[in-house]
């Protein structure tokens, strides 16, 4: 065998922008098309916003203005402004920033000087303008390349920084910003920074009571076991209550304003502290699961020079608070032991309700223990020869492996559809769970049914969410069913299951419905897959002549060779989102409860008979 030459010519050193564009995942996690809240286009906005937030934290600039028009984002703050002689360097030279000096930014989010450089390199157009001392400087870039600078000029504009950018379509294919995800991000920013105003396309976001407002918006008053407990310290803020309407635990955790969606040392310490404090208050060694059952809580801490486990900062790795402060664990445990204990002593009605809740949880756990043991034994045996789950190699917990944010579980109906996806999937990041038919309607049923129903129990085990979603194995849970009446019904039943027992999966943006092509339009040179009527018409016009048109009736009809076109880079996903104006109970009652005149009217108003659609399509094909 001929030996491959390895010389100096093989060693390449990429400049900063080329490296970011070649390996964007190292800097912003994943790419995506905007259908997921952790897609790269939102990380770009977050990286720019973090700098403006840090200005507010340092006492400069109480308002941030954001505009989104045709994928062009403009972020304007009224902070101190980038030092005018460093405007170009700050957004185009790696390891350049003002946050290495902890005197200027003691508890900042962006510490490594990478953020705005990544935005610059991954944008087809990027402009930064800084104003201070009645002077301004601006610079324009394309894909990280400087194309124009305007030197010092006198101005009467208010001080601050203005960043404009358009994510590059070469990197982010066919992307679209979803305002719901931006709104959620902005709400978190104002909850964590009371007194800050963020104006987005004219809509103002503002919070006076911080994390108390966050929980107030996420759990309806009638569903709270008792009023929200709100505790504040110098570097810590906590809010918590318990839900009457959900079984599982729900946490919102933050470090230095960063939403740590995968928790970390602070969240582990918080969960331990809640159990420890409540055990000591009641003087009983209650089971941790009984204490935390149905908890809804938020914790925010500020740490000197935090260490995160990835560039996207979704999991805290720091064990120390920094400075002369104790460890993260000791700090949080001591704070809760002192403040939560005081609160419960002063609010005896809340303490009584909490104690009754714990005893009820204990009773339910004991009633379920036999069923759970049987279900776990069954799941263990099934896992040895589980035909329902075709697993992948990487999981969401593999935070240091490339692609962990792309981990996906497809929930399919029937063997034919699951077979096609299994053969065409990416075995590293895509898993398949096959349903044998229509799942049970779980509306109004207790958690007991999750263990008694083998399919639900195996799905729960596959996702690893029995106690909480902290150890969720896949970032994306995708319902992949046929686009017909039966497929729609199965979607509704699966969504009902998650809403009933694991609503935080939906709140945290993990559940999606996969769009599947309705038509294939092709000639000898080109094939176009169409997901709507309009796309089919456009494809016919584009290919001209008499192209061959195939209408897909179900996923099982699509061959594995074709399927890879729909679940790869071009996958189309619709996120399942909760209506902020409706509670989960209201949603489930309307769609899954007893048939009502209101629902019948809704169905009639929104129904379009399939047969009419088919006949219309056939007529058009015949006319070609």
Secondary structure, DSSP 8 states (H G I E B T S, - for coil): -------GGG-----HHHHHHH-THHHHS----SSSTTSHHHHHHHHHHHHHHHHHHTT--SEEEEEEETTEEEEEE-SS---GGGHHHHHHSTT-SS-SSTTT-TT-S--SS-HHHHHHHTEEEEEEEEEETTEEEEEEEETTEEEEEEEEEE--S-SEEEEEEEE-TTTSTT----HHHHHHHHHHHHHHSTT-EEEETTEEE--SSTHHHHHHHHS-GGGBSS--EEEE-SSEEEEEEEBSS-SS-EEEEEETTEE-TT-BHHHHHHHHHHHHHHHHHHTS---HHHHHTTEEEEEEE--TT--BSSTT--SB---B-STT--BHHHHHHHHHHHHHHHHHHH-HHHHHHHHHHHHHHHHHHHHHHHHHHHHHHHHHHHHHT-SSEE--S--TT-TTSTTGGG-EEEEEEHHHHHHHHHHHS-TTTEEEEEESS-----TT--THHHHHSHHHHHHHHHHT-SS-GGG-S-SEEEEE--SSHHHHHHHHHHHHHHHHH-HHHHHTT-EEEE---SEEEE-SS-EEEESSHHHHHHHHHHH-S--EEEE---GGGS-HHHHTTTSSTT--EEE----TTS-HHHHHHHHHSS--HHHHHHHHHH---HHHHHHHHHHHHHH-
